Amino acid sequence: MEELTLEILDTEDKDVMIDEIMNRYGQEILQLVFSYVNNRSIAEDLTQDIFVKCYKSLHTYRGKSKLRTWLWSIAINHCKDFLKSWYNKNVVITEDEPLNNTTKKEMVEQTVIQRQEDDQLISAIMMLPIKYREVIYLFYYEELPIKEIAVLTEVGTNTVKTRLRRAKELLKERLEEL
């Protein structure tokens, strides 16, 4: 996906700019947030909060990094703040969405098997500690380079590589247990 054009970023109308940013990056940010909180309704709420922060902070964006990287930094920090918050530690959510969707009758057996394998992998990823989960998500699902992951997570590139290796080891162990 291409970066937003300079004409959009230079516009004086912040409403037009935030609409374009939300259209361009909204789904990615929602998926990123879900990888942290593992709850769709909380992820949607946090995503809204992130775009409100983005709207209020647009004047601070200087173009030293890609807009996407800047927005992802806001999102990651917001998620980490939420995970440390009193609300997250003390409020119990009663409506969890099931991880497995029911399959339609007309789906073939191979599709069902693939979906079960995908669900097992997603479940195993979601059980990883957050420091491993975030690098797996950013590297494999968002296909970010290790250097950009290091910038986003505010750790060194060697730390990102180590976390990726350790996360793969943990995933292998968990998937072998199934």
C-alpha positions as CSV (number, residue, x, y, z in Angstrom):
1,M,0.0,0.0,0.0
2,E,1.5,3.4,-1.0
3,E,2.2,6.1,1.5
4,L,-0.2,9.1,1.5
5,T,0.7,11.8,-1.0
6,L,2.3,15.0,0.2
7,E,-0.7,17.0,-1.2
8,I,-3.0,15.2,1.3
9,L,-0.5,15.7,4.2
10,D,0.0,19.4,3.3
11,T,-3.7,20.2,3.3
12,E,-4.9,22.6,5.9
13,D,-8.2,20.7,6.4
14,K,-7.4,18.2,9.2
15,D,-10.8,16.5,8.7
16,V,-10.0,15.6,5.1
17,M,-6.6,14.4,6.2
18,I,-7.8,12.2,9.1
19,D,-10.5,10.7,6.8
20,E,-7.8,9.7,4.3
21,I,-5.6,8.3,7.1
22,M,-8.5,6.3,8.5
23,N,-9.5,4.9,5.1
24,R,-5.9,4.0,4.3
25,Y,-4.8,2.6,7.6
26,G,-7.9,1.8,9.7
27,Q,-8.1,-1.9,9.0
28,E,-4.3,-2.4,9.6
29,I,-4.5,-0.5,12.9
30,L,-7.5,-2.5,14.0
31,Q,-5.7,-5.8,13.3
32,L,-2.6,-4.6,15.1
33,V,-4.6,-3.6,18.1
34,F,-6.5,-6.9,18.1
35,S,-3.2,-8.7,18.2
36,Y,-2.5,-7.0,21.5
37,V,-5.9,-7.2,23.2
38,N,-7.4,-10.4,21.6
39,N,-10.9,-8.9,21.9
40,R,-12.8,-7.4,18.9
41,S,-14.9,-4.8,20.8
42,I,-12.0,-3.5,22.9
43,A,-9.8,-3.4,19.7
44,E,-12.5,-1.3,18.0
45,D,-12.6,1.1,20.9
46,L,-8.9,1.4,21.1
47,T,-8.6,2.0,17.4
48,Q,-11.0,4.9,17.7
49,D,-8.9,6.3,20.6
50,I,-5.8,6.0,18.4
51,F,-7.3,7.9,15.6
52,V,-8.5,10.6,18.0
53,K,-4.9,10.8,19.3
54,C,-3.7,11.0,15.7
55,Y,-6.1,13.8,14.9
56,K,-5.0,15.8,17.9
57,S,-1.3,15.2,17.2
58,L,-1.3,15.8,13.4
59,H,0.5,19.1,13.9
60,T,3.4,17.2,15.5
61,Y,4.1,15.0,12.5
62,R,7.3,16.3,10.9
63,G,7.8,13.7,8.2
64,K,11.0,12.2,9.6
65,S,9.5,8.8,9.3
66,K,6.7,7.4,7.2
67,L,3.2,8.4,8.3
68,R,2.4,4.7,8.7
69,T,5.3,4.2,11.0
70,W,4.3,7.3,13.0
71,L,0.7,6.1,13.3
72,W,1.8,2.5,14.2
73,S,4.0,4.0,17.0
74,I,1.0,5.8,18.4
75,A,-1.0,2.5,18.2
76,I,1.6,0.3,19.8
77,N,2.2,2.7,22.7
78,H,-1.6,3.1,23.2
79,C,-2.0,-0.7,23.3
80,K,0.9,-1.1,25.8
81,D,-0.7,1.7,28.0
82,F,-4.0,-0.1,27.8
83,L,-2.5,-3.5,28.8
84,K,-0.9,-1.8,31.8
85,S,-4.1,0.1,32.8
86,W,-6.3,-0.5,35.8
87,Y,-9.2,-1.1,33.5
88,N,-7.5,-4.0,31.7
89,K,-6.3,-5.6,34.9
90,N,-9.6,-5.3,36.9
91,V,-12.5,-5.4,34.4
92,V,-13.7,-8.8,33.2
93,I,-15.2,-8.9,29.7
94,T,-18.1,-11.3,29.6
95,E,-18.8,-11.4,25.9
96,D,-15.9,-13.1,24.2
97,E,-16.2,-13.9,20.5
98,P,-15.5,-17.4,19.6
99,L,-12.2,-17.9,17.8
100,N,-13.6,-20.6,15.5
101,N,-16.2,-19.6,13.0
102,T,-18.7,-22.2,12.0
103,T,-18.2,-23.5,8.4
104,K,-20.9,-23.5,5.8
105,K,-22.2,-26.9,4.5
106,E,-20.9,-26.3,1.0
107,M,-17.3,-25.8,2.1
108,V,-15.0,-28.6,1.0
109,E,-13.1,-30.7,3.5
110,Q,-9.7,-29.2,2.7
111,T,-11.0,-25.7,3.4
112,V,-12.3,-26.9,6.8
113,I,-9.0,-28.5,7.7
114,Q,-7.1,-25.4,6.6
115,R,-9.3,-23.2,8.7
116,Q,-8.8,-25.4,11.8
117,E,-5.0,-25.3,11.3
118,D,-5.2,-21.5,10.9
119,D,-7.3,-21.2,14.1
120,Q,-4.8,-23.3,16.0
121,L,-1.9,-21.2,14.8
122,I,-3.8,-18.0,15.7
123,S,-4.7,-19.4,19.1
124,A,-1.1,-20.4,19.7
125,I,0.1,-16.9,18.7
126,M,-2.4,-15.2,20.9
127,M,-1.1,-17.2,23.9
128,L,2.4,-16.0,23.4
129,P,3.7,-13.2,25.7
130,I,3.1,-9.8,24.1
131,K,6.8,-9.2,23.3
132,Y,6.8,-12.3,21.1
133,R,3.3,-11.8,19.8
134,E,4.0,-8.3,18.5
135,V,7.1,-9.2,16.6
136,I,5.4,-12.3,15.0
137,Y,2.5,-10.1,13.9
138,L,4.6,-7.3,12.6
139,F,7.0,-9.6,10.7
140,Y,4.7,-12.2,9.3
141,Y,1.3,-10.6,9.0
142,E,2.4,-7.0,8.2
143,E,5.6,-8.0,6.5
144,L,7.6,-5.2,8.1
145,P,11.4,-5.4,7.9
146,I,13.3,-6.1,11.1
147,K,14.7,-2.5,11.3
148,E,11.2,-1.0,11.2
149,I,9.9,-3.4,13.8
150,A,12.9,-2.3,16.0
151,V,11.9,1.3,15.6
152,L,8.2,0.6,16.3
153,T,8.9,-1.5,19.4
154,E,11.7,0.7,20.6
155,V,14.2,-2.2,20.9
156,G,17.4,-3.1,19.0
157,T,17.4,-5.2,15.8
158,N,19.2,-8.0,17.5
159,T,16.5,-8.1,20.2
160,V,13.8,-8.3,17.4
161,K,15.7,-11.2,15.8
162,T,16.0,-13.0,19.2
163,R,12.3,-12.5,19.9
164,L,11.3,-13.8,16.5
165,R,13.5,-16.9,17.0
166,R,12.2,-17.5,20.5
167,A,8.6,-16.9,19.4
168,K,9.0,-19.5,16.7
169,E,10.4,-22.0,19.2
170,L,7.4,-21.4,21.5
171,L,4.9,-21.8,18.7
172,K,6.5,-25.0,17.5
173,E,6.3,-26.4,21.1
174,R,2.7,-25.4,21.5
175,L,1.6,-26.7,18.1
176,E,3.4,-30.0,18.6
177,E,1.4,-30.5,21.8
178,L,-1.9,-30.3,19.9
